[in-house]
Amino acid sequence: MTEEQRCAVVRTGGYEGIQGGTFGAGVSAQSVGARGLCLHRLVMPAGSRGRPHLHAGHESAIFVESGRVEVWHGEELAEHVVLGAGDYFYIPPDTPHLPVNTGAEDMVCVVARTDPDEQEGVKLLALPDWLETRIGTLPVGAG
């Protein structure tokens, strides 16, 4: 069996993503040599938000374990959805999105992407002025 054919275990740990929130160590190119996927657990503290961003050329899927999160998405972040425990959310490649936790408890979710690199495909975007007045006072969550 070659090194790239071996199974791998990743234990807890984590890092702050440039888009906000704390990501668990997860499965990625960096942690296990993954070539086509990235899987992490994300904690977004109550009363915090992420940074507007997209994943260049890659799909994302989210499963909310606990808490709730508002996601502003699409062109100019004009679309809005509220997700709660048990919800799944799909984000097409190159789609701008911004998670916001206005709730009283931390939001915990599992995030999967077709980009095996943990942060390289993340492209930060400007917060539209109209949304700045609505959520701009919330801190970017670090968990």
Helices and strands as residue ranges (DSSP letters): G 3-5, E 14-16, E 22-24, H 29-32, E 38-44, E 48-49, E 53-55, E 60-66, E 68-73, G 75-77, E 79-84, E 88-91, E 97-101, E 107-113, E 122-124, H 129-135
